[in-house]
Amino acid sequence: MADVLIRPLVAADAASYRAFRLRGLREHPEAFTSSYEEDSQKPPEAMETRLSSQKNRFWGAFRGNELCGAIGLEREGRAKVQHRAKVVGMYVAPEATGHGIGAQLLQALVAHSRTQGLESLVLTVTDNNEAARRLYERCGFRSFGIEPRAIKVGTQYYGKNHMVLDLTQA
């Protein structure tokens, strides 16, 4: 696989990120809390706003000019939760899996989180997504519970595995 560049996404990336995200939502609806149907109805400008937010940060993995992976970090504004953030929207295109791109994206997010003084990161992963769960565990995340029937896609329910990474540990 050609060299992959991991970099923060900016407003100028909004169109390609929106298309990439919609692809992931359409192809793997069980992997996301968001839905293709809802997100495809949002105006394209909404993605520019999301990528320009001061409290959130998103990264993309690029092979040349092609976006092949993405991940996001979302922070809340309330004072009592400023020490933690959520990992969201992790997706690597199927044709790019198996090359460590997910790990590179996660490492960029974790490194940035440490520079921001964050103490913990939380995420959810669909309970039957073993590959993603193993990736998160290799990066230090630990499960703290399974939420049964957390999302419903059509008539099928999926549990969500809640995971946390303690950034105060070396």
N, C-alpha and C positions, 0 to 999 in steps of 0.2 A: 504494500500500500504506500502511496506517495506520502510525503511529509504532511503532517497535520499541524495547523496553527490554531492554538487555543487563545482566544482574546475576548475582552468584554464586548458585548453587543451595544451598539449605539443607535440613535434614532434613524440613521441612514440605513441600518440593517432591517428596519421594520417590515418591509415587504417580503424579504426572503425569510425572515424569522416567522412571520405570520403564515406563509405558505408551508414552511417546514413543520410548524406546530400543528396546523390543521391536518397535515398528512399523518402525523403521529396520532392525533385524536381519532381520525377516521380509521386507520389501520389497527390501532390497539385501544379500543374504547375502554377496555377493562383496566388499563394501566393508569388512567387519569380520572380525577374527580370532575374536571371540566369535560364538556361534551363538544363534539364537532358541531352538532346542530346549533348550540348556543353561541359558541365562539365564531362560527362562520357568519353569524348575523351581526356581529360587532363591526363598526366601521373600521377601515384600515388605520385611521388616525389613532384609534384606541391603543394599537400596538406601539406607535411612536411614543405616546404618553407613558405607557408601561416601561418602555426601554429608557426613557428620560428621567424616570423617578429618582429622586435623591436617596430614598430609603431602600430601594430594591436594586439588585444588580443581576444581570444575566450574562452568560458566557456562551460563545459558540465555538464549535470545532469546524475548521474549514480545510478542505482539500482544494487548493487553488481558490477559486471564488465560490465553490460549492459548500453550502452549509450541510454538515453531515452529523452534527450532534449539538445539543444545547442543554443548559441547566440554569436554574434561577435560584436566587436568594431573596427572600422576602422578610422584611422587618416590620413590626408593628410600631405605631407611634406612641402607645401608652408607656408611661415611665416605668411601671413595674415589670415590663417584659423586654426592656431594652437590652438585657444581657443575653437574649437568645434570638434565633431567627429560624425560618423554615426553608428547607431545600425543596424546590418545586420544579415541575416541568422537565425532569430528566428524560432525555430521549436521544437515542443514537439510531440512525437509519439502519435497517437490517443489512444493507450491503456494506456497511462500515463496522459492523460488530466484530468482535474477536481480535481487535487490534489495539486494545487498551485505551480507546478514546473516552469511554465512560469514566475510567479511573483518572485520566488526565483532566477531564472537566471537573470531577469531584475534587481533585487535588488543588486546582486553581481556586475553586470556591472556598475550600477549607483554609488555604493560605490567606486569601483575602479576609476571611472571617476573623482570623487571628489578628490581622493588622487593624481591624475595627474594634478590637476589645471585646468581641463576643465570647461568651463563656460556654454556650452550648448551641448545637444545631439539632433540629428535629425534622423528621420526614415520615411519610407513609409510603409503603410499597405494597402492591397487591399481594395478598398472602400466598398465592400460588406462583409468583414470579421468582423462582429460585435463583436464576442468574443475577437478577438485580439485588436480591437480598444478600447473596454471597459477596457481590461487589461492595455493598455498603459495609458488611462485616469486615472485609479485608481492609477497609479504610477506617475501621475503629468504631463504627456504629453498633449499638446493641439494642435488641428488641426489649420493649417494656410493656408489650401487650398486643393482642390481636383484637381488633374491633370486628365482630362478625357482621355480615350483611351491611357493610359500610357504604357500598355503592350498588346501584342496580342498573344493569345494562339490558334493556329489553325486559325479559322475564328472569334473567340470571343475576344472582347476587354474588358479590365478591367481598371477602374480608380484607381489611387493611392492617398490615403489620406496622405498628408505631415504633420508630427507632430514634435513638438519641446518640449524639457524639458529645462527650465532655471535652471541651477545648482547654480546660484548665489543667488537664493531664498532659505530660510531655509526649 
